[in-house]
Amino acid sequence: MPITLVFLIFIICILLAIPVSISLGIISILPGAFDPSFTASGQYIVSSMLGGVNSFPLLAVPMFVLAGVIMARGGISKKIFDIFTYFIGKFTGGMPSAVVITCLFYGAISGSAPATVAAVGSMTIPVLTELGYDKLFVTGILATAGSLGVIIPPSIPFIMYGMSSGESVSELFLAGIMPGVLIAFLLVVYCVYHSKKHGEDKEKIAKKLNELRAKGVMSLFKESFWAILSPVIILGCIYSGFASPTEAAVLSVFYSLFISLFIYKTLKIKDLWGIFVSAVKTFSPVLFILAASMAFSRMLTLMQVPQMISSWILGNIVNEVFILIIINILLLIVGMIMDTTPAILILSPILLPIIKEIGISPIQFGVIVVINLAIGFVTPPIGINLFVASSLTDIPVFKISRQVMPIIYLFIIALLLITFIPNISLILLN
């Protein structure tokens, strides 16, 4: 069966709004159904699906999802926001900058962009609008800063890329730190620029800061300490060798439960059932996509699609810079129309041979892939961060998408720097 026909059927399935997992399953079975001599029979496809999800590293994903839900319901984001507001709120653009840094830290807990937007946004948007900031500006900053949730470790997309490529998840986590900090810095610069240009209500901000100062820095630090300690414990366990990413994910669940139930007392035992149900609903679609993607990647390998594409690109394009630009454009387009997990699992086996051939580190490429797809979280038509932010503010998605365009340019600048300066990603590994 021609590979062009396989991809054409896949595109038709997507256009007909058939779920991605079912679409992948259909096109994985078709070559074997039309050609009995093809290795990937129906039985082989089903076996590949089951084998794909029978993975110890994969257990980290539902655990980080569950930890993120627990901390969102437990109000952890507010504790983090308050401590950063206390220290930088007095500066120009300090309040929206505190939102960006809160997203950076919360992303180091949840590993999910939409979860970061929902958890941080539900608390910070009302606060900043009360302080006189334009609601559309705040929503745009939140939607884009939420993408830090998949760049800063622990990141669910990095886990998916590690599974697909065979690279070390711990090294991918480490490689994501500096790019995440770089993007957060650029977002803070934009907050300062916007605040200088449009002004701030210094009186309202001062009143808010005085309320925090009335608590005293030590009292505020005690309240925020356990929340800020969360990413330190998670990443410390991984990089000290005390725990693997999967074991650290389990530890994060127990830690988030402990501080929410017994220290902050923001959750009760009766709330846990609803939290578990929410986590299962969040992860179950990902599990089906993952299983179907694994079967699809096996089918592509048997049809030698990665080798064919790699040979064509390397045979027709000799300039390495041009190859990297084309790959980035492809990933940006895919990120606009496809969710992160299937995009990583489908494209990684196809693009990795090209990347290795031109001498790019697979670890650096993992960062490039994730940042491209993180931009997809704030670009229509999928743009899931836009929809989450819209649900929090009732601002139409198209208005938010127009607001975030200047910020997306900053993301692209960071992406180009990370693509052509490997040390930004690899410096902590070296």
C-alpha positions in Angstrom: 0.0 0.0 0.0 1.6 3.4 -1.0 2.6 5.5 2.0 1.1 8.6 0.3 -2.3 6.9 0.4 -1.8 6.0 4.1 -1.1 9.7 5.0 -4.0 10.8 2.8 -6.4 8.5 4.7 -5.0 9.8 8.0 -5.6 13.5 6.9 -9.2 12.6 5.8 -9.9 10.9 9.1 -8.7 14.1 11.0 -10.8 16.3 8.8 -13.8 14.1 9.5 -13.2 14.8 13.2 -12.4 11.1 13.9 -10.4 11.0 17.2 -6.6 10.9 16.7 -6.3 7.6 18.5 -8.9 5.9 16.2 -7.4 7.5 13.1 -3.9 6.2 13.9 -5.3 2.7 14.6 -7.1 2.6 11.3 -4.1 3.6 9.2 -1.9 1.2 11.2 -4.1 -1.7 10.3 -4.7 -0.8 6.6 -1.4 -1.8 5.0 -1.6 -5.3 6.5 -5.3 -5.6 5.6 -4.6 -4.7 1.9 -1.4 -6.7 1.6 -1.4 -10.1 3.5 2.3 -10.4 3.0 3.0 -7.2 4.9 4.6 -7.9 8.3 2.2 -5.7 10.4 -0.9 -7.9 10.6 -3.9 -6.9 12.7 -2.6 -9.2 15.5 0.9 -7.5 15.4 -0.7 -4.0 15.6 -2.8 -4.9 18.7 0.3 -6.5 20.2 2.3 -3.3 19.5 -0.4 -1.2 21.1 -0.4 -3.2 24.3 3.4 -3.3 24.3 3.6 0.4 23.8 1.8 1.2 27.0 3.4 -1.5 29.1 6.2 0.7 30.1 7.7 1.7 33.4 8.8 5.2 32.3 5.2 5.9 31.0 3.9 5.5 34.6 5.5 8.9 35.3 2.8 10.6 33.1 -0.3 9.7 35.1 1.5 10.4 38.3 2.6 13.9 37.3 -1.0 14.5 36.0 -2.4 13.4 39.4 0.1 15.5 41.4 -0.8 18.5 39.2 -4.5 18.1 39.9 -3.9 17.7 43.6 -1.9 20.9 43.8 -4.3 22.8 41.7 -7.2 21.8 43.9 -5.0 22.5 47.0 -4.4 26.1 46.0 -0.6 25.6 45.8 -0.3 28.2 43.0 -1.5 31.0 45.3 1.2 30.3 47.8 3.8 30.5 45.0 2.3 33.7 43.6 2.2 35.5 46.9 5.9 35.0 47.7 7.0 36.3 44.3 4.6 39.2 44.4 6.1 40.2 47.8 9.6 40.5 46.4 9.1 41.8 42.8 5.6 43.4 42.9 6.9 46.9 43.6 8.9 47.1 40.3 7.4 48.2 37.0 5.7 45.1 35.5 6.3 43.2 38.7 2.8 41.9 39.1 2.5 40.3 35.7 6.1 39.2 36.0 5.1 37.3 39.2 2.5 35.5 37.1 5.2 34.4 34.6 7.5 33.1 37.4 4.6 31.4 39.1 3.9 29.5 35.9 7.6 28.6 35.7 7.5 27.1 39.2 4.1 25.5 38.8 5.2 24.0 35.5 7.9 22.3 37.5 5.2 20.6 39.5 2.5 19.7 37.0 4.5 19.1 33.7 1.4 20.2 31.8 0.7 23.5 30.0 -3.1 23.5 30.2 -2.9 22.5 33.9 -0.6 25.4 34.6 -2.9 27.9 32.8 -5.9 26.6 34.8 -4.3 26.5 38.2 -2.4 29.8 38.0 -5.0 31.6 36.0 -8.0 30.9 38.2 -6.2 32.7 41.0 -4.1 35.4 39.4 -6.5 36.8 36.7 -9.0 38.2 39.2 -6.1 39.6 41.3 -4.5 41.5 38.4 -7.7 42.8 36.9 -8.6 44.2 40.3 -5.3 46.0 40.3 -6.2 47.7 37.1 -4.4 45.6 34.5 -6.1 45.1 31.2 -7.9 41.7 31.3 -6.9 40.8 27.8 -3.2 41.5 28.5 -3.3 39.4 31.6 -5.1 36.6 29.8 -2.5 36.7 27.0 0.4 36.6 29.3 -1.1 33.7 31.3 -1.8 31.7 28.1 1.7 32.0 26.9 3.5 31.6 30.2 1.4 28.4 30.8 3.5 26.9 27.9 6.4 26.9 30.3 4.7 23.9 31.9 5.9 21.6 29.1 9.4 23.1 28.8 10.6 23.3 32.4 11.0 19.9 33.9 9.4 17.6 34.8 7.7 17.8 31.4 5.2 15.2 30.1 6.2 15.9 26.5 9.9 15.2 27.4 8.8 11.8 28.8 7.0 11.1 25.6 10.0 12.1 23.5 12.2 10.0 25.6 10.0 6.9 25.1 9.9 7.6 21.3 13.6 8.3 20.9 15.2 6.1 23.5 17.0 9.1 25.0 17.4 9.6 28.8 14.4 11.4 30.3 16.6 12.7 33.1 18.9 14.3 30.5 16.0 15.8 28.7 14.7 17.3 31.9 18.1 18.8 32.5 18.3 20.2 29.0 14.9 21.9 29.4 15.9 24.1 32.4 17.9 26.8 30.6 15.5 27.1 27.6 12.6 27.4 30.1 14.4 30.1 32.0 15.3 32.0 28.8 11.7 32.0 27.6 10.5 33.1 31.1 13.1 36.0 31.0 11.8 37.2 27.6 8.2 37.1 28.9 9.2 39.2 31.9 10.9 41.7 29.6 7.6 41.9 27.6 5.7 42.5 30.9 8.0 45.3 31.9 7.7 46.9 28.4 3.9 46.6 28.3 3.6 48.1 31.8 5.9 51.0 31.0 4.0 51.7 27.8 0.4 51.5 29.2 1.1 52.4 32.8 0.1 50.8 36.1 -2.2 51.7 39.0 0.6 52.1 41.5 -1.8 53.0 44.3 -3.8 49.7 44.0 -0.5 47.7 43.7 0.9 49.4 46.8 -2.3 48.5 48.7 -2.0 44.9 47.7 1.7 44.8 48.7 0.9 46.3 52.0 -1.6 43.5 52.7 1.2 41.0 52.0 3.7 42.9 54.1 1.3 43.0 57.0 1.7 39.3 57.3 5.4 39.6 57.6 8.1 38.1 55.4 8.7 35.1 57.7 5.0 34.3 57.9 4.6 34.6 54.1 7.7 32.4 53.6 6.4 29.8 56.0 3.1 29.7 54.0 4.9 29.4 50.6 7.9 27.3 51.7 6.3 23.9 51.2 4.9 24.9 47.8 8.2 26.2 46.5 10.0 23.1 47.9 7.9 20.9 45.6 10.0 21.2 42.4 13.2 21.2 44.4 12.2 17.8 45.9 11.1 16.3 42.6 14.1 17.4 40.5 16.5 16.9 43.4 15.4 13.2 43.7 16.0 12.7 40.0 19.4 14.4 39.6 20.8 13.1 42.8 20.2 9.6 41.6 17.9 8.9 44.6 14.9 8.2 42.2 14.1 7.7 38.6 11.7 10.2 36.9 8.9 7.6 37.4 9.7 7.1 41.1 10.0 10.9 41.5 6.5 11.3 40.0 5.1 8.9 42.6 6.9 10.8 45.3 5.4 14.1 44.0 1.9 12.6 44.4 2.5 11.6 48.0 4.2 15.0 48.7 1.3 17.0 47.2 -1.2 14.9 49.1 0.6 15.4 52.4 1.0 19.2 52.2 -2.5 19.7 50.9 -4.2 17.5 53.5 -2.0 18.1 56.6 0.0 21.3 56.2 -2.2 23.7 54.2 -5.4 21.7 55.0 -6.9 23.0 51.7 -8.1 19.5 50.9 -10.2 16.9 52.8 -10.3 13.2 52.4 -13.7 13.4 50.8 -12.2 15.5 48.0 -9.8 12.8 46.9 -12.3 10.7 44.9 -13.1 13.7 42.6 -9.4 14.4 42.2 -8.7 10.8 41.2 -11.6 10.8 38.7 -10.3 14.1 37.2 -6.8 12.7 36.8 -8.1 9.5 35.1 -10.2 11.6 32.7 -7.2 13.7 31.8 -4.8 10.8 31.2 -7.1 8.2 29.6 -7.3 9.9 26.1 -3.5 10.3 26.2 -3.1 6.6 26.9 -5.2 5.6 23.9 -3.3 8.0 21.6 0.0 6.6 23.0 -1.0 3.0 22.2 -2.1 3.9 18.7 1.0 6.0 18.1 3.3 3.2 19.1 1.6 0.9 16.5 1.7 3.6 13.9 5.5 4.2 14.4 6.1 0.4 14.1 4.2 0.4 10.9 6.2 3.4 9.5 9.4 1.6 10.5 8.4 -1.6 8.6 7.5 0.5 5.6 10.9 2.2 5.9 9.3 5.7 5.8 11.8 7.4 8.1 14.7 6.2 5.9 12.8 7.3 2.7 12.1 10.8 4.1 15.6 11.1 5.5 17.2 10.1 2.2 15.1 12.5 0.2 15.8 15.5 2.4 19.5 14.8 2.8 19.8 14.1 -0.9 18.0 17.3 -2.0 19.0 19.8 0.7 22.7 20.1 1.6 22.6 23.2 3.8 22.2 22.1 7.5 20.8 25.5 8.5 18.1 25.2 5.9 17.3 21.7 7.0 16.8 22.9 10.6 14.6 25.8 9.5 12.4 23.5 7.4 12.1 21.1 10.4 11.1 24.0 12.7 8.5 25.2 10.3 7.1 21.7 10.0 6.9 21.3 13.8 5.3 24.8 14.2 2.6 23.9 11.6 2.0 20.4 13.2 1.8 22.1 16.7 -1.0 24.3 15.4 -3.2 21.4 14.3 -2.2 18.4 16.5 -1.9 17.7 20.2 1.6 17.3 21.7 1.6 13.6 22.4 0.7 12.2 18.9 2.8 14.9 17.3 5.9 13.7 19.2 5.2 10.0 18.8 4.5 10.3 15.1 7.3 12.8 14.0 10.2 11.7 16.2 10.9 8.4 14.4 10.7 10.2 11.1 12.9 13.2 11.9 15.5 11.7 14.2 17.5 10.0 11.4 17.8 13.3 9.7 18.9 15.1 12.9 21.5 12.4 13.6 22.8 12.6 10.1 23.6 16.3 10.3 25.2 16.0 13.7 22.6 17.5 16.0 22.3 16.0 19.5 19.0 14.1 19.9 18.7 15.7 23.4 18.9 19.2 21.9 16.4 18.1 19.2 14.0 17.0 21.9 14.1 20.5 23.4 13.5 22.0 19.9 10.5 19.7 19.3 8.9 20.5 22.7 9.4 24.3 22.3 7.8 24.2 18.8 4.8 22.2 20.1 4.6 24.6 23.2 4.1 27.4 20.8 1.3 25.3 19.3 -0.5 25.6 22.7 -1.1 29.3 22.0 -1.7 29.3 18.2 -5.1 28.5 16.6 -6.9 26.3 15.6 -6.0 23.9 18.4 -4.3 26.3 20.8 -5.6 24.6 23.9 -4.1 27.2 26.3 -6.2 29.8 24.5 -9.4 27.8 25.1 -8.5 27.2 28.8 -7.7 30.9 29.3 -10.9 31.9 27.5 -12.9 29.7 29.8 -11.5 31.6 32.7 -12.2 35.1 31.4 -15.0 34.7 28.8 -12.8 36.6 26.3 -13.2 35.1 22.8 -10.3 32.9 21.7 -9.6 35.0 18.5 -9.1 38.1 20.7 -6.7 36.3 22.9 -4.8 34.9 19.9 -4.3 38.5 18.6 -3.1 39.6 22.0 -0.4 36.9 22.2 1.1 37.4 18.7 3.9 39.7 19.9 4.7 37.2 22.7 4.8 34.3 20.1 7.5 36.3 18.3 9.5 36.2 21.5 9.0 32.4 21.7 10.2 32.1 18.1 13.3 34.2 18.8 14.1 31.9 21.8 13.5 28.9 19.5 16.0 30.1 16.9 18.6 30.8 19.6 18.1 27.3 21.1 18.2 25.7 17.6 21.5 27.3 16.5 23.2 27.7 19.9 23.3 24.1 21.3 24.9 25.1 24.6 21.7 26.8 25.7 20.2 23.3 26.0 23.3 21.2 26.7 25.3 23.4 29.0 24.0 21.7 32.2 24.8 18.3 30.7 28.3 19.3 29.8 
